[in-house]
Amino acid sequence: MTIRKILLLVMVFVVVLSVGINALILTSLTDQYFVDYLDESYENHTEQIVEYTKAALDRDDISYSQMGRELSSHLIEPIIRIRLLDINGNQLVDVRSDVPMMGGHMMNSRMFDRFRNNSAQEYIYEVVSDGDFVANLEISRYVNTENTAVALLFKSALVRNSILSVVIALVIAIILGVIISGRMAGELKKTAGQATAIQEGINIPAEKSFIKEITSIRESLDDLNVRLKLRQKSRKELTDQLIHQTRTPLTILKTHLEAIDDGMVEMDQDEINILEDQIQNITAIVSNMSELIDAETKTSEINYEEVEINQLIKKIMAGLKPQYSKKGIQLVLGSTDKITITTDRYLLSQTIYNIMTNAYKYTDKGGKVEIDYSLDENKLKIRINDTGIGILPKDKDKIFNAYYSVETDSTKGGEGIGLYIVSENLKHLGGNITVESEQGNGSTFLIELPLNGRERLDENTYKKA
């Protein structure tokens, strides 16, 4: 069964149940009040009948037939007959009611049986004038007020109206249920479509739904999509960086081995040391890069170690230098201080690498990218400044969002992942990043990091405990 049918059935059941219970309670209470009203009405009519009879007998201008017409107006259930007898028991007036119709509707057989089985009882009232007994007033009424015709017809009308109210509520519930369940089913179909698009590699941004839970599911799917894209991006970056960073030691190895083979260089201890150094460089690069772009462990844990900043930046610059040189962009390291911090080598390396790659992309030929770093109390500050095209104010607050990229006349926008990775990495490391930029005047990215990330982690863990 679909969720739409389940929601519709639940809504219909709840509406019918609530309206039915409400109608039952109201019908019961209204019926009881009506019966009480009939009893009270009987008492009032009885008093009026006695008073009228006494007044009419004291007057000589009122005939018995006229009295009968007047008394017949009081034949309202449960009163069914009124007789006036003189002191000798002779009947003077006799009026009675027939089987009643109410609102043009005759009683059905079941109602008529209850009405017919309702027994009547006579009540005799003495009419006294000037202290003398002048007549007997006999009033006949039904014993059971609930089984009078008017009460039965009134109860029948209540039942019919209650059923009608349930039917109307049911129709409204079905209409509303179809509309609401249709909208919910539509939202779920959109969510399923988003999941299918992610599976097919299509990027569909999460839309807000009027249902909070569905919005949460869509945001989770969007976050999952981002993480999948990050893993794909990481693997590609791993390949590209391995190619760039291993090219130099491999070229040196090849050149030296060819020279040895041609007899131009002797295989002495110095030459062996050079070859061993290049092999160690390749081993270190592969090892570092495995940590640097490990898509599977990126978000699972932070691997703290002591990192010498100058050496780390030089390695990153060495990997980027060929492409910078090819485009004619000057790459400068403005600091030489030996500063060691405790952080995650992979996250920090990827952060700097992504910013410098972004600077390369948006800096024209003949431009310059400079990186420097310094200590400020208990923080390390790393500045990456470029002479590129700059960032528009409308883009400045969005460049760290996933899949937000800036396109220019000369540069096509990328996937919008690089700076998002930068922002996420620095969150894990307890740092932050800010950017200053003017269109046409380049950009400056400022990274701030704690000197000992492990102490920050231990402090946060202690606070949580």
N, C-alpha and C positions, 0 to 999 in steps of 0.2 A: 504494500500500500504506500502511495506517495505521501510526502509530508503535507502536500496541499489537502488531500482527502482527510488526513488525520486532523489537521487544524480545523477544517470545516466541520467534521463530525464533533469534535470537542466543543467548538463554539455553539453549534446547534444544540448539543446535549445540555450545556450549561445554561443557555438561554431558556430552553424549554423547561428545564428543572426549576430554575429560579422563578420564571413567570408562573409556572404551574403551582408551586408552593405559595407564592404570593396571592394568586387567584383563589386558591383553596382557603387560605387564612381569611382573606377579605370577604369571600362568599359566606363563610361560616359566621364571621362577626356581623356582617350586614344582615344575614338572615335572622340572627338572634335579636339584633336591634329592631328589625321589622316586626318580629313576633311581640316584643315588648311594646312596640308602638301600638299594635293592634289591641293588646290588653288595656293599655292606657286609654286608647280611643274608645273602647267599650265602656269603661268607667265614665268617661265624659258624656258619651251618648246616653247612657242610662240616666245620669243626673238631668240631662236636658229633656229626655222623654218624660220623666216624672214631673219636672217643673212645668213643662208645656201642658201635660194632661190636667194637672191641678188648675192651671190658669184657664184652660179651655172650658172645663166643667163649671167654673164660676161665672162664665159668660153665657148669655142666652142667645147671642147672635152667631154662634159657631155650631154648625151641624155636625153630626157624627161622621157623615161622609167627608166633610171638610177636614175633620180631625184625622180621618184615615189617610187622606192625601198628605197631610203634614207629617204624620207618624211614619209613613212609608219612606220619607226622605232619610229616616234614621236606620233603615235596613242596610246597614253596612256591617260586613262580617267582622266579628263572629255572630252578630245579631241576625237571626233569620226570620223571626216572627214576633209580632206585637199584638196582644189582645187586651181589650178593655172590657171588664165585666162589672155590672152594677152590683149592689149589695145583695141582690137575690140570686146572683150567679148568671144572669142573662147577659149574653154577648152583645156589646154595643159596637165595638170596632174590632176588625180582624184583618191585619195586613201581613203578608209573608213574601219572601224572596224566592225566585226561581233559581235553576242551575245557572250560575253566573258565566258570563263571557268577559274576558278582559283584553282590551286592546284588539278586539276583533278575533281573538284566538280562543277556540273551544279547548277545554281540557282534554288531554289524551286519555286513553283507557286506563293506564296505570294511575294517573293522577285522579281520574274520576273514581276509581275503586277506593283509593285512600280517602277521597272526599266523602264518598257514599258511606263508608264504614265509620265515619266520624259521628259519634252519638251526640244528640242534642239534649239539653236540660233546661227546664223552665224555672224561672225565678219570679216570685210574686212580690209586688210592692203595693202597700196600701196607700191609697190616695185620701188624704185627710184635708177637709176645708173647714175653717173656723172651729177646729177641735172635733168635728164630726167625720166619721168614716163615710165616704161617699162612693168609692169604687175600688176594684182590684185591677192592678196593671200587671199583666203576665208577659214577661220578656223571655223568649226562647233563644238560646245561643249554643254554639258548638262548644263542647267540653275541651277539645284539643285545638288550640288556636293554630298550631303548626300545620294541621290538616284541613284548614279552611281553604276554599277555592282561591281567595286572593293571596293567601300565603303560599300555596302550591304554585300558582302562576308566577308569583314574584320570585320564588326560588328557581323555577324553571328559567325565567329570564336571566337570573344571575348566572346559572350554569351556562346558558347559551352565550352570554357576554364573556364569560371566563374562557370558554372554548374559542370564541372569536378573538379574544386578546392573545391567546396562545398561538393561534394560527397567524395573526398579524406579526407577532414577535418572531415566530418561526420564519416567516417570509423575509422579514427584515434581517434576521440573523443569517439566513442563507445568502441574501444579497451581499451583506457586509462580509460574510465569511468568504464568498467567492472573490470579492475585491481584495480583501486583506491577504487571503491565502495566495491569490494570484500574484500580488506584489511580492510576498515573501518567496514564492516559488521563483519569480523572476530574478530576485536578488540572489537566490541560491544558484540559479542557472548562470548568472553572470560570474559568480565566484567559481563555479565549476569551469566556466570558460577561461577564467584567469589561470586556473591550475593547468588546464590543457595547453594554454599558450606558453606557460612556463616550461611545460614538458617538451614542447616543440621548439623552444628557444626564442619565442617571440616575447618582446618586452611590452607588457601592458601595465601602466601605472595603476595602483590600487585606488578605487573610487570609494568615497564614503557612502555608507548605506544608512537608511533611517533605522536600521536594526543594529544596535551597538555590538552585539556578538558577531554579526557578519562582518562589520567593519574591522573588528579585531582579527578575524580569520583572514581577511584580505590583506591586512597589514603584515600578518605573519607570513603569508604566501609571498608578499613583496619582499620581505626581509630574507626569506629563503631564496628567492630569485637573485637578490643581491649577493648572497653568500655563494651561490653557484657560479655567478659571473666572476666573483672575486677569485674563486679557485681556478676557473679557466684562465683568467687574466694572469694569475700567479704562475701557472705552468708556462704560459707564453713568455712572461718576463724571465723566467728561469732559463729558458732556451736562449733568448736573445742575449742575456747577460753572460751566460756561459760562453757563447760565441765570441763576444767582444773581449771578455777578460782572459780567455785562454788563447786568443790569437797571438799575443806578443810572446809568451814563453814557448809556444809551439813553433813560432817562426824562428826564434833563437835556436831552439833545439834542432830544427831542420837545417838551418844554415850551418851550425857547427858540425853536425853529422856529415853533411855533404862535403864540408871542408876537410874533415878527417878522412873521408873516403877518397877524396881527390889528392890526399897527401899534402894539403896546404897547411894543415895544423897537426901538431903532434898530440897523441893521446897521453898527455902527462897528467900529474895529480891536479894541477890548476884547472885543466880542461875538464877533468872528471868532476871537480867541485862546481864548476859553472853549470854543467849538465845536471848535476844533482840539485843545485839551487832552483833550476827551472822546473825540474820535476816536482820539487817541494812546493813551488809557487802554484803549479797546476793543482796539486793535491789540496793546498790551502783554499784555492779559489773554489774548487768543487765542494769542499767541506763547508766553507762559508756560505756558498750559494744554496746548499741544501738546507741550511738553517734559515737563510734569507727569504726564500720563497717556498716554504713548506706549507702548501695549501691545507693539508689535513690537520696540522697542529697549531695553525696560526692563532686560533681563538681559544684553544683548549687550556694552554698554560703559558706563563711568561718565564723564560729561561734567563735568569739574571747571571751576569758575569762582568768582570772588569773589562772595560773597553777603552782603548786609547783613541781619543777623538781624531787627532791629527793623522794617525795611521789609517783609521777607518775611512776618513774623507778622501785621503789620497788614493786608496784602493777604488773607491767609487768613481773618482775623477779619472783614474786610469782606464776604467771600463768605458767611460763616456767620451774620453778624449778623441778617439778616432772619428766618431760621428760629429763632434763639435768642430774638429779641424776640417772635416769634409765640407761643412756648411760655412766655414770661415768665421766661427764664433770664438772669441777669446775666453778661455776658462782659467780663472785665477783663484788661488787659495790665499786669502789675505792674512792668515794667522799661522804661526809656527809653534805656539806654546804646546808643551806636552801636558795634556789634561786627561786624567783617567776618571771615568765615572762608572757606576754600577747600574747596568741597564740590560735590556734584551738587544743583542747585536742585530738579530734579524729584523725586528720591528723598526729600530732606529735606522738601519741601513736602507730598508725599503722606503722609509719616510723621506730621507734625504734624496735617494735615487729618484723617487717620483716627482719631487719638487724640481729637481734639476732637469729631469726629462721634460717637464712641463715648461720650464724656462727655455730650454732648447727649442721647443716647438713654436713658441710665440715670440722668439727673438730673431730678427732678420739678419741676413749676412752682414758681417762686419761689426756685429754687436758684441756685447760683453756680459758674461755671467761671473759674478764674484761671490765667493763663500768665505765667511769668517766666523769666528766663534770667540767667546769670552766668558769669564766667570763673573757672576753678580750675586754676592752673598752665597746662598746655598743653592744657586741655580746655574745651569749651563745655558747660555744663549747662543743660538746658531742663526746667523743671518744669511739668506740667499737672495742676492740682488741681481736683477737683470735689466737690460736696456731695451726690453721688448715693447710690444704695442700697448701694454697696460690693460687694465680691467675697467669696464664701464661700471658706474655706481649701481645700476640695476642688476648686475651680475655678481657684484662683490659679496653679497650675503648668501649667494646660492652655489658658489663654486665648490664648496665642500659637501654638497648634496650628491647622493649617488645618481649617476646617469645624467648629470647636468653638465653640458659641455658648451663652450663658446666657439662659435664659428665667425671667421672674419673673411674679408675679401681674398686674402692670400693664404689662409689656413683653414682647413676643414676640421670641424669639431671631432673629438675622439669619442670614446665610449662613456666618458664622464666618471671613470672609476678611480683614477690615480689620486686625486686630491681627497676623495672620500676615504680611501685607504689611509692617507696621511692623517686625517682627522681621527679615524677609529684607532689607529696605532698609538697616537699620542694620548688618547683617553686611557688605553691600557697601561701606558707608561707613566701616568700621572702628570703628563705635561699638557701644553696647549700651544696653539698656533694662531697668529694674527697676520694680517696682510695689509700693507699700505700700497696704494697704486693710483696712478692718474693715467687717463687714456693718452697714449703717445709718449709717456715718460717712464715706462717700465714699472716693475713691481718689486716689492721687498717683502719676503716671507720671514717672519721671526718665530723661531721655535724656542720654547722654554722647557727645560727638563730638570728634575731633581738630581742632585749629584749621586745620591744613593737610593735607587728605586726599591731595593730590598727592604730598607728601613721603613720606607713609606708603606710598603705592602704589609710588613709586620705591624706597624702602627694601626693601619686600617683594620687588620684582622683582630687586634686587641680591642679596638673600639666596638667592633661588631659583637665580640664575645661579651 
